[in-house]
Amino acid sequence: MKQLIYLCLLALIAITIFSNCEQDEFDFTTNSNARLEFSLDTLRFDTVFTELGSATRSFKIYNRNNKAIRISNISLESGNSLRWQMNVDGIPGNAQQSVEVLAKDSIYVFLEVTIDPDQPLSASPFVIEDRVVFETNGNTQYVNLEAWGQNANYFPSRFNKGVAVRLTCNNGPLVWDDPKPYVIYGAVFVDSCELVIPAGARIYVHGGVAQNDLFGGIYNDGILYIQPAGKLTIQGTKENPVIIQGDRLEESFLDDAGQWNGIVLSRGSKGNTIDYATIRNSRFGILVDSIADLTVRNSQFYNTVSSGIIGYRSRITAENCLIYNNGATSVLFLQGGDYNFTYCTIASYGVNASALGMSNFFCHNEDCSSNTVYRLVARFKNSIIYGSQNDEIELSDAREGKEPLQFDIRFEDCIVKVDELLRVFSGRYANFFDEQCDPCLNPQRSDKLFLDPSENDYHLDSLSVARFSQTHHFPKDY
C-alpha cells in the first residue's frame, strides 16, 4: 500500500512538472519590453553577380525571455518583392503572421535574392537594399538586407558603408579607366594621389544615413574627399562626359537630391581640374575649401539639397558651366577668395535662395560683432545670373563698402536680376549698374530668357534678350 501511494505521488509530481513546463512554454508574453534579438543587424550577399543567379543567406531570431513570444508580423519593407524570397522557420513567404518563438529558444530566417545583371540598372541596380520588418507587442524591429546586382568596381570595397578609407599612392596617379562603372561606397579620402577620371567614366555614389565619429556622429554617406596632398582630374569630353551621381537609378529617384554627400577639395589641394562633367543628386555639388583651387569647364551641377558650387576662401575658375536646381544658393562664396566665372549660367527657380551669394568674413560669435575679414575678388563675364526671386545676387561685405579692395566684385557683359539690392544697405549699391555691373542687362519679368526653366531647359529662347544683346555672347551648349 505504501508503495502504491509512493508511485502515485511520483506520478502527481511528474504531471505537475510537465504541466508547469507546458504552461511556461506556451504562455505568451505581451510585455512591450520583451524584444527580439538577432544574430546580425545586416544580412549581406557578398557576391557580384556576372550572370543570372541567386544566393541564400540566413540569420537567427532569439527569444531571450522566460515566456514564449508571438511575432505578429514578419515582412519585407518593400512589399512582396520578386527579388527576395523569405522562409521563416521552414515556412516560405515574404509576409508571415503570428510566428511563435518558445521561451529561451530561436528560429531561423532564410533569404534568397535573385539577380539578373543583364537587366537595365533601373531594374537591377548596383546596390539592392531592403529590410525585414518584425512587429512584436507594439515594437518594430529591423534586419537590413544588402545585395550587389551589377558587375562594377565597388570602391574601395562592397563593405565600406559608413567607413572612411584613405588612399595613398606616393603622389602617383590613380586612374579609374576600367570600362565597368565605379560605385563609391562609404567615404573615400584621396591623399598623396592624383585621382584621374577619364572621358566616359560613370561614377555612382552610394549614400544613405551612416554613423562615424570622424564626421561627428550621424551623417549622409557617400563622400569623395580630396586631401591637401591629393588632386582631382576629371577628363570628360563633349562626346563622352563624366557622370557622377547617386546609385539609385530607378525612374522615381532620377531627380531626387541628397542621395549622396558631395565632393570636397580640402584646404590646400592644388591643381584640381574638371572638364565636361555632370555632378548631380547630392547634398552639395563640390566644396572647395580654403587655399584650395579648382578649374572647371563645360560642366553641370544640379539637383542638390544645398549649393552646386561652394568656395571657402578658395580659388575657382569656371568656364561655360551650368548650375541650377539647387535647394540653397546655387553658387556660394564665403570668407573671401578669388573667383573668375566666364560664359556660365547660374539659375535659381522655385526656392527661397539667391542664385549667387558672396561674403568676405568669418564670424567668431553669434551676432558677428567679432569677425575676421578676408579679401574677396570675383569676376563674372558673359554670364547669366537669374531666377524667380526679385534679387538673385546676395552680397555681404563686412567693411560695408569702406574698403573696396576687400570686396572687389565686377560683372561684365552679364544678365543679372536685382531689385532691392539697389536700395538696401543705405544705397551702397545704388550705382550697381555703373560701378559693379557694366555693361549688364537687368531684364523685366516678362522678358524671354531661357527656353523652359520649369523643364530644366536652359537653352536660350528664340526670343531671348540674350540673343538680341549686341555686346553679350552667352553659352549655347552644355
C-alpha positions in Angstrom: 0.0 0.0 0.0 2.8 2.4 0.9 4.5 1.5 -2.4 1.3 2.4 -4.3 1.0 5.8 -2.5 4.6 6.5 -3.3 4.1 5.7 -7.0 1.0 7.9 -7.1 2.9 10.8 -5.5 5.7 10.5 -8.1 3.1 10.5 -10.9 1.5 13.6 -9.5 4.8 15.4 -9.2 5.7 14.5 -12.8 2.3 15.7 -14.1 2.7 18.9 -12.2 6.2 19.5 -13.5 5.1 18.7 -17.1 2.1 21.0 -16.7 4.2 23.8 -15.4 6.7 23.4 -18.3 3.9 23.3 -20.8 2.4 26.4 -19.3 5.7 28.3 -19.3 6.4 27.1 -22.8 3.1 28.3 -24.3 2.4 31.2 -22.0 3.0 34.2 -24.4 4.3 37.4 -23.1 2.5 40.6 -24.2 5.0 42.9 -22.5 6.2 45.7 -24.8 9.6 45.5 -23.3 10.0 41.9 -24.5 12.1 42.4 -27.6 13.7 40.1 -30.1 17.4 39.7 -30.6 19.1 38.8 -33.9 22.3 37.1 -34.8 23.2 40.1 -37.0 21.9 43.6 -37.9 22.7 43.4 -41.7 22.4 40.4 -43.9 24.9 40.8 -46.8 25.0 38.9 -50.0 28.7 39.3 -50.9 28.6 38.2 -54.5 29.0 40.4 -57.5 26.7 38.7 -60.0 28.1 38.5 -63.5 25.2 36.2 -64.8 21.7 35.4 -63.7 22.0 33.8 -60.3 20.8 33.6 -56.7 22.3 33.2 -53.3 20.8 32.2 -50.0 21.8 33.5 -46.5 20.3 33.2 -43.1 20.1 34.7 -39.6 18.6 33.7 -36.3 15.9 35.2 -34.2 16.4 34.8 -30.5 13.8 34.9 -27.8 15.7 35.6 -24.5 12.6 35.9 -22.5 11.2 33.5 -19.9 7.9 33.2 -21.8 7.1 32.4 -25.4 6.7 35.3 -27.8 4.4 35.8 -30.7 5.7 37.9 -33.6 2.5 39.4 -35.1 4.1 40.2 -38.5 7.4 39.4 -40.4 7.6 41.0 -43.8 9.8 42.8 -46.3 9.7 46.5 -46.1 9.5 46.9 -49.9 6.4 44.6 -50.0 6.2 41.4 -52.0 9.4 42.0 -54.0 10.2 39.5 -56.7 13.9 39.8 -56.0 13.6 38.3 -52.5 12.2 35.0 -51.3 11.9 34.5 -47.5 11.5 31.4 -45.4 10.7 31.7 -41.7 11.2 28.5 -39.6 10.6 26.3 -42.6 7.6 28.2 -43.9 8.0 30.1 -47.2 6.5 33.5 -47.7 7.6 37.2 -47.8 4.8 38.2 -45.4 4.0 36.0 -42.4 1.8 36.5 -39.3 1.7 35.0 -35.8 5.1 33.4 -35.8 5.9 31.9 -32.4 9.2 31.5 -30.7 9.3 29.5 -27.5 10.9 30.8 -24.3 14.8 30.8 -24.4 14.6 29.5 -28.0 15.4 30.6 -31.5 14.3 30.1 -35.1 16.0 30.6 -38.5 15.1 33.1 -41.2 16.4 32.3 -44.7 16.6 34.9 -47.5 17.3 34.2 -51.2 18.0 37.0 -53.7 17.8 36.5 -57.4 19.7 39.0 -59.7 19.8 39.4 -63.4 22.7 41.8 -64.2 21.7 41.9 -67.9 18.7 43.9 -67.0 19.0 47.7 -67.1 20.3 49.4 -64.0 16.8 50.8 -63.2 15.7 47.2 -62.8 18.8 45.7 -61.3 20.8 48.5 -59.6 24.3 48.3 -58.2 23.3 48.0 -54.6 19.9 46.4 -53.7 18.7 47.2 -50.2 15.7 46.2 -48.2 14.7 45.4 -44.6 13.0 42.6 -42.9 10.4 44.1 -40.5 9.4 42.5 -37.2 6.3 43.7 -35.3 6.0 42.3 -31.8 3.9 43.5 -28.9 3.8 47.0 -30.4 7.5 47.1 -31.1 9.0 47.3 -34.6 12.5 46.0 -35.3 14.5 45.5 -38.5 17.2 43.5 -40.0 18.9 45.2 -43.0 19.4 43.4 -46.4 22.2 44.3 -48.8 23.0 42.7 -52.2 25.0 43.7 -55.2 23.3 43.4 -58.5 25.8 44.5 -61.1 29.3 43.8 -62.1 31.1 47.0 -61.2 34.1 48.4 -59.4 32.9 48.8 -55.8 35.3 51.2 -54.5 37.1 50.8 -52.1 35.0 47.7 -51.4 31.5 46.4 -51.1 31.6 46.5 -47.3 32.6 50.1 -46.9 29.3 51.6 -45.9 29.8 54.3 -43.2 33.6 53.7 -43.3 36.3 56.2 -44.1 39.1 54.9 -46.2 42.3 56.8 -47.0 44.0 56.2 -50.4 47.7 56.8 -50.7 49.7 56.4 -54.0 53.0 58.1 -53.2 52.0 61.1 -55.3 51.3 58.9 -58.3 48.1 58.7 -60.4 45.1 56.5 -59.6 43.3 56.1 -62.9 39.7 54.9 -63.0 39.8 53.7 -66.6 38.0 50.3 -66.2 35.1 50.1 -68.7 32.9 48.9 -65.9 31.3 51.7 -63.8 32.7 52.7 -60.4 30.5 52.6 -57.3 31.8 54.6 -54.3 30.7 53.0 -51.1 31.5 55.0 -48.0 33.8 58.0 -47.6 36.9 57.9 -49.8 39.8 60.2 -48.8 42.4 60.7 -51.6 45.8 61.5 -50.1 49.1 61.8 -51.9 47.3 60.7 -55.1 46.1 62.2 -58.3 42.7 60.7 -58.9 42.2 60.7 -62.7 38.7 60.1 -64.1 38.9 59.7 -67.9 36.3 60.5 -70.5 33.1 58.5 -70.5 33.6 57.2 -66.9 30.4 56.6 -64.8 30.8 57.1 -61.1 27.8 56.1 -58.9 27.9 57.0 -55.2 26.0 55.0 -52.6 24.6 57.4 -50.0 22.2 56.9 -47.1 22.4 57.5 -43.4 25.6 56.4 -41.8 27.3 56.8 -38.4 31.0 57.5 -37.9 32.7 59.6 -35.1 35.1 61.0 -37.7 32.2 63.0 -39.1 30.6 63.9 -35.8 28.2 61.0 -35.5 25.3 60.5 -37.9 25.8 61.9 -41.4 24.9 61.3 -45.0 27.2 58.7 -46.6 28.9 58.9 -49.9 31.9 61.4 -49.9 34.8 61.9 -52.3 37.3 63.9 -50.2 40.5 65.2 -51.9 43.0 65.8 -49.1 45.7 68.6 -49.2 48.3 66.3 -50.9 45.6 64.9 -53.2 44.4 66.1 -56.6 41.3 65.5 -58.7 41.5 65.4 -62.5 38.3 64.8 -64.5 38.9 64.5 -68.2 35.5 64.3 -69.8 34.8 65.4 -73.4 31.7 66.8 -75.1 31.1 63.4 -76.7 32.0 61.4 -73.6 31.3 63.4 -70.4 31.9 62.0 -67.0 28.8 61.4 -64.9 28.9 61.5 -61.0 25.6 60.8 -59.3 23.8 58.6 -56.8 23.4 54.9 -57.4 19.6 54.8 -57.2 18.7 54.7 -60.9 15.1 53.8 -60.7 13.0 56.4 -62.5 11.4 57.7 -59.3 14.9 58.6 -58.0 16.3 60.3 -61.1 15.6 63.8 -59.9 16.0 63.3 -56.1 18.5 65.5 -54.4 20.6 64.4 -51.4 21.3 60.8 -52.4 25.0 61.2 -51.5 27.1 63.9 -49.8 29.3 65.5 -52.4 32.9 66.2 -53.5 35.2 68.1 -51.1 38.6 69.7 -52.2 40.2 70.2 -48.8 42.3 73.0 -47.6 45.4 73.5 -49.8 44.6 70.9 -52.5 46.1 72.3 -55.7 45.8 71.7 -59.5 42.2 70.3 -59.5 40.5 70.3 -62.9 37.1 69.2 -64.1 36.2 69.1 -67.8 32.8 68.0 -69.2 31.3 66.5 -66.1 27.8 66.3 -64.7 27.6 66.2 -60.9 24.1 65.7 -59.6 21.7 64.3 -56.9 24.0 65.1 -54.0 23.7 67.3 -50.9 26.1 69.7 -52.5 28.0 69.5 -55.8 31.6 70.5 -55.0 33.0 72.3 -52.0 36.4 74.0 -52.4 38.0 74.7 -49.0 40.4 77.5 -48.1 43.5 78.0 -50.2 42.5 75.0 -52.5 41.9 75.7 -56.2 39.7 74.4 -58.9 39.4 74.9 -62.7 36.1 73.7 -64.1 34.9 73.8 -67.7 31.8 72.7 -69.6 30.2 71.1 -66.6 26.8 71.0 -64.8 25.9 70.9 -61.1 22.3 70.3 -60.3 19.7 68.5 -58.2 21.4 69.3 -54.9 20.0 69.9 -51.4 22.2 72.9 -50.9 24.6 74.7 -53.3 26.0 73.4 -56.5 29.4 75.1 -56.0 30.7 76.3 -52.7 34.0 78.2 -52.2 35.6 78.9 -48.8 38.4 81.5 -49.3 39.4 79.4 -52.3 40.3 80.0 -55.9 37.8 78.8 -58.5 37.9 79.4 -62.3 34.8 78.3 -64.2 34.0 78.5 -67.9 30.8 77.5 -69.7 29.2 75.9 -66.7 25.5 75.4 -65.8 24.5 75.4 -62.1 20.8 75.0 -61.4 18.0 73.3 -59.4 19.8 73.7 -56.1 18.0 73.8 -52.8 20.1 76.7 -51.5 22.2 79.5 -53.0 23.4 77.9 -56.3 26.9 79.3 -56.2 28.2 80.4 -52.7 31.4 82.2 -51.9 32.2 82.5 -48.2 35.1 84.1 -46.3 36.6 85.8 -49.4 38.6 84.2 -52.1 39.4 84.6 -55.8 36.7 83.7 -58.4 36.5 84.0 -62.1 33.4 82.8 -64.0 33.0 83.2 -67.8 30.1 82.0 -70.0 28.3 80.5 -67.0 24.6 80.2 -66.3 23.7 80.3 -62.6 19.9 79.8 -62.2 17.7 79.6 -59.1 14.0 79.0 -59.7 11.3 78.0 -57.1 13.5 78.2 -54.0 13.9 80.9 -51.3 17.5 81.4 -52.1 19.6 83.5 -54.5 21.5 82.2 -57.5 24.7 83.8 -56.3 25.9 84.7 -52.8 29.2 86.3 -51.7 30.7 87.3 -48.4 34.2 88.3 -47.2 34.3 87.5 -43.5 34.2 84.8 -40.8 32.1 85.3 -37.6 33.6 84.4 -34.3 30.4 84.8 -32.3 26.7 84.6 -32.8 26.0 88.3 -33.6 29.2 88.6 -35.7 30.4 91.5 -33.6 33.8 89.8 -33.7 34.9 88.7 -37.1 37.8 88.3 -39.4 37.7 89.9 -42.9 39.3 88.2 -45.9 39.8 89.8 -49.3 37.2 88.8 -52.0 37.9 89.2 -55.7 35.1 88.0 -58.0 34.8 88.4 -61.8 31.9 87.4 -63.9 31.9 87.8 -67.7 29.3 87.0 -70.3 27.3 85.1 -67.7 23.7 84.8 -66.7 22.7 85.0 -63.0 18.9 84.7 -62.9 15.9 83.1 -61.2 12.4 83.6 -59.8 13.3 85.9 -56.9 13.5 89.7 -57.1 17.2 89.6 -56.2 19.4 86.7 -57.4 22.6 88.3 -56.2 23.3 88.5 -52.4 26.3 90.5 -51.2 27.7 90.6 -47.6 30.6 93.0 -47.2 31.9 93.2 -43.6 33.6 96.6 -44.4 30.3 98.0 -45.8 32.0 99.4 -48.8 34.6 101.4 -46.9 37.5 99.3 -48.1 36.6 98.5 -51.8 39.7 96.3 -52.2 38.4 93.9 -49.5 35.2 93.3 -51.6 36.2 93.6 -55.2 33.4 92.4 -57.5 32.9 93.0 -61.2 30.2 91.9 -63.7 30.9 92.5 -67.3 28.5 91.8 -70.2 26.2 89.8 -67.9 22.5 89.3 -67.5 21.5 89.6 -63.8 18.4 90.0 -61.8 18.5 92.6 -59.0 15.9 94.9 -57.5 16.1 95.6 -53.7 19.8 95.3 -53.8 19.8 98.8 -55.5 18.1 100.3 -52.5 19.2 98.5 -49.3 22.5 98.9 -47.4 22.0 102.7 -47.3 22.1 102.9 -51.0 25.6 101.4 -51.2 24.7 99.6 -54.5 22.5 102.3 -55.9 25.0 102.7 -58.8 25.4 98.9 -59.2 24.9 99.1 -63.0 27.6 101.8 -63.3 30.2 100.6 -60.8 29.9 96.8 -60.3 27.9 95.6 -63.3 28.7 97.4 -66.6 27.6 96.7 -69.2 24.8 94.5 -67.9 21.2 93.7 -68.6 18.5 93.5 -65.9 15.5 92.0 -67.8 11.9 92.5 -66.8 9.9 89.5 -65.5 8.0 89.5 -68.8 11.2 89.3 -71.0 12.1 86.0 -72.6 15.4 84.4 -71.5 15.5 80.6 -71.2 13.6 78.1 -73.3 11.8 76.4 -70.3 13.3 76.6 -66.8 10.3 74.6 -65.4 11.6 71.6 -67.5 15.2 72.4 -66.7 15.9 73.5 -70.2 18.3 76.4 -70.0 19.0 76.8 -73.7 18.2 80.4 -74.8 14.7 81.0 -76.1 14.5 82.1 -79.7 13.3 85.5 -78.4 15.7 85.6 -75.5 17.0 89.1 -74.6 20.5 87.4 -74.6 20.2 86.7 -78.3 19.5 90.3 -79.1 22.2 91.9 -77.0 24.9 93.4 -79.2 27.6 93.2 -76.6 26.7 89.9 -74.8 27.9 86.5 -76.0 26.4 83.7 -73.9 27.0 79.9 -73.9 24.5 77.9 -76.0 25.5 74.3 -75.3 26.0 72.5 -72.0 
